[in-house]
Amino acid sequence: MDDLAVRTEPAADADAAALRSAGLKVTRGRLAALRLLQRMPHSDAETIHRHAVTDEPTLSVQSMHNVLTDLTRAGLLRRIEPERSAALYERRVGDNHHHVVCRACGKVADVDCVVGHAPCLAPSDAGGFAIDTAEVVFWGLCADCR
């Protein structure tokens, strides 16, 4: 059975409304990406594609990259790029949180900012830039890898 069809109407309606509010057309690929990232935050494009083709077999990897780029530019997704990792995507946007990454297995988790406001760090010299965001990545070993 089509996983999108099984979804509760309020969640599907909310995703469609979010797409429309961002000025994007509602497509099955975009809805699939949003649905999957709700369940699997910090996923890369290939992982999202692998799960999406179950419901959308004609969706190419390149199409998924395009979908993720569109959703990120529209502010519906956040793209993070931990060292030695493909770009990862998540739906948690606009709240100034950071990430912790396991050096052994690559697991990524969210970490709330202890300062709370953006940017939470200020450089000693911004070089004329108006800083509005600071991305912090904490590295260590997750509980499973310790």
N, C-alpha and C positions, 0 to 999 in steps of 0.2 A: 504494500500500500504506500502511496506517496506520502513521505514524511511531512511535507509542507501541508498537505491536506489534513493530516492528523492534528496539526498544531492548533492550539486554542485560538479562537477568533480574536480575542483581545490582543494577544501578542502579535499575531499576523497583522492586525489592523494598526497597532502601534508602530510596527516596523514600516508599513506602507506610509503611514502618516509622517514618520520621521524622514523618509525618502522624499516625499512631496514637499515637506517644509524646507528641506535642503535644496530644493530645486531640481531633484533628480527624478527620472522616470522610475516607476515601480516595475522591476523586472524579476523574473524567477531567480536569476543569478545573484542579484543584489539581496533579495530576500533570503536566499540560501546562505550567503556569506554572513549576513547578520544573525541568522538563526544558529549557524554553526559556531560563530565566535561567542555567542551567548553561552553556549555549552563548553566551548574549548578555547578560553582566552589564551593569548600568547602563542597562537598557531601561525605557521608560515603558509605561504600561498599554495605550495604543493600539498600540504596536509589538508587544507580547506578544500582544495580541488578534489582530492581523492575521496573525501566524504560527500562532496556536492554531486559528483557524477553518478552516485547511486540514484538520485532523484532527477538529475539533469545530465543524461549521458552524452549530449552533444556539446556540453560546456568544455572548452579547451583550457589548458593551463594558462595560455596567454590571455584568454577572456577573463579568467579569474584574477590574474594580475591587474588587468584593466579595471575590473570591478573594485578591487581593493584600493587601487589608486584613486578612483572616483569617490569612494566612500571616505577615504582619508582626507582628500582635498575638501570634501563637504563638511568635515568635522564630525562625522559619525563614527569614525574609527581613529585609533592612535597607532602609529607605526613606531616600533622600537627596533633598534639594531644593535643588540649585544655583540661584543667582540666574538669572532669565530662562529657566528650564527647567521642564518638567513634572516631577512627582515621578518619580524613577528608583528601580529596585529591583535588588537583588543578593542572592546567596545567601551571600556571605562575611559571617558574623556572629560577634560575640563575641570579636574579636581586636584591638580598639582600633586599627584602621587608619584612614587618612584618604584624601582624594581630591585629585587635581589635575584642573583643568578648563581646556580651551582656550577662550580668550576669542573666538576667531574661529569655530571650527566646533562648539564645544560638546562635543567628545570628552572623556570622563571615564576616568580610570585610577586604580587603587589606589596608595596610597603607604603603606608600613609606617611606623608610629610610631617615631621614633628613641628615645623614652623607654621605650616598651614597656608601661608599666603605665597603667591608667586611674584617674583622669583624668590625661592627660599635661600638662595646663595647670591652674593653680590661679588663680582670680581674686583680686584684692587684697582684695575684700570680697564674700563669697558671699551676703550679705543674709539669713543664717539658713538657706540651703539646704544640704543635704548633697549635694555634687557627686560624681557617680559617672562621668560621661562628659563629654568635651570633643570637639566635632566641629571639625575643622580642614579648611578647603578652600583649597588653593593654586591660584592663577590664573596663567595665562601662555599661551604659544603652543606648540602641539604641533609636532613635527618637520615634519609635512606643511604646516602653516600658516606656519612661519617662512620 
